[in-house]
Amino acid sequence: MVDTPNYTDNGDGTVTDNGTALVWQQNASTALVVQADAAAYCAELNLAGYTDWRLPTIVELVSIVDPTEFNSAISSTYFPNTLSSFFWTTTPDASEAGDVWTVTFDIGSVTSAGVIESGYGRCVR
């Protein structure tokens, strides 16, 4: 049986993962961007009175994957409208110079992508 994460909808556009204490942007950016632009977007984000947003690591982003969800492996209750494409992290892929790890939320898969490819950003603090 899958251990379902315990989230809190903070009612301000953020969701707290009570297991990790991370606070997530509830609705991710819908603009396809290269990894550097996703990181800049998070660094400039002012949401719910916080300005210390950043792109997550691969471990952090994988922590919100929900394998029980279909066609968007993330809780649709807490993270509605999540696109089924890949989302950027800050974790480099040591086997491929210039690539970073990403999570594709169609099935919750972890892949590697070149930083000049286009993906989405979901910010965390």
C-alpha positions in Angstrom: 0.0 0.0 0.0 1.3 3.5 -0.9 1.8 5.8 2.0 -0.2 8.9 1.1 1.5 12.2 1.9 -0.2 14.4 4.4 -0.6 17.9 2.8 -2.1 21.1 4.1 -3.6 23.6 1.7 -2.6 26.9 3.2 -5.3 28.8 1.4 -2.8 31.3 0.0 -1.6 29.5 -3.2 0.8 27.2 -1.2 0.7 23.7 0.1 2.7 22.4 3.0 4.0 18.8 2.9 3.6 17.8 6.6 6.1 15.0 6.2 9.0 17.1 4.9 7.9 20.5 6.1 8.5 21.9 2.6 6.1 24.5 1.4 5.2 24.2 -2.3 3.8 26.6 -4.9 0.3 25.1 -5.5 0.0 26.1 -9.1 3.2 25.8 -11.1 4.3 28.1 -13.8 2.6 27.3 -17.2 5.4 28.8 -19.2 7.8 26.5 -20.9 11.3 27.7 -20.0 14.9 26.6 -19.9 16.3 25.6 -16.5 18.0 28.9 -15.8 14.8 30.8 -16.4 12.8 28.4 -14.2 15.4 29.1 -11.4 15.2 32.8 -11.9 11.3 32.6 -11.9 11.5 30.9 -8.5 14.1 33.3 -7.1 11.9 36.3 -8.1 8.6 34.7 -6.9 6.7 36.6 -4.2 4.0 34.3 -3.0 2.0 34.2 0.3 4.4 36.9 1.7 7.5 34.8 1.1 10.4 35.7 -1.2 12.7 32.7 -0.5 11.4 30.4 -3.2 13.7 28.2 -5.2 13.7 25.3 -7.6 13.6 22.0 -5.8 16.3 19.3 -5.7 15.4 15.9 -7.4 14.8 14.3 -4.0 12.4 17.2 -3.0 10.4 17.1 -6.3 10.1 13.3 -6.2 8.7 13.5 -2.7 5.4 15.0 -4.2 5.0 12.3 -6.8 1.8 10.3 -6.1 1.9 6.9 -8.0 -1.7 6.4 -7.3 -2.7 9.3 -9.5 -3.2 8.7 -13.2 -2.1 11.0 -16.1 -0.6 13.4 -13.6 1.3 11.6 -10.9 0.6 14.2 -8.3 -2.3 14.9 -5.9 -4.9 16.7 -8.0 -6.5 17.9 -4.8 -3.5 19.8 -3.6 -1.7 20.5 -6.9 -4.5 21.1 -9.5 -3.8 21.6 -13.1 -0.3 20.1 -13.0 0.8 19.6 -16.6 2.0 16.1 -17.5 5.3 17.4 -18.8 8.7 17.6 -17.1 9.6 19.9 -14.3 13.1 21.2 -13.5 15.2 20.6 -10.5 18.6 21.9 -9.5 20.2 18.5 -9.3 22.9 17.9 -12.0 23.0 14.6 -13.8 26.6 13.6 -13.1 26.6 11.2 -16.1 25.7 13.9 -18.6 27.5 17.2 -18.6 25.0 20.1 -18.8 22.0 18.0 -17.9 19.9 18.1 -14.8 17.4 15.7 -13.3 13.7 16.4 -14.0 10.4 14.8 -13.0 7.8 14.2 -15.6 4.4 14.2 -13.9 2.5 12.1 -16.5 3.6 8.9 -14.7 6.0 10.4 -12.1 9.1 9.4 -14.0 12.6 10.8 -13.3 14.5 11.7 -16.4 17.5 13.8 -17.4 17.3 16.9 -19.6 19.7 19.4 -21.1 19.4 22.8 -19.4 18.6 24.4 -22.8 15.5 22.2 -23.3 12.1 23.6 -22.3 10.3 22.5 -19.1 8.2 23.8 -16.3 9.1 25.1 -12.8 7.3 24.5 -9.5 8.9 26.4 -6.6 9.5 25.3 -3.1 10.7 26.9 0.1 
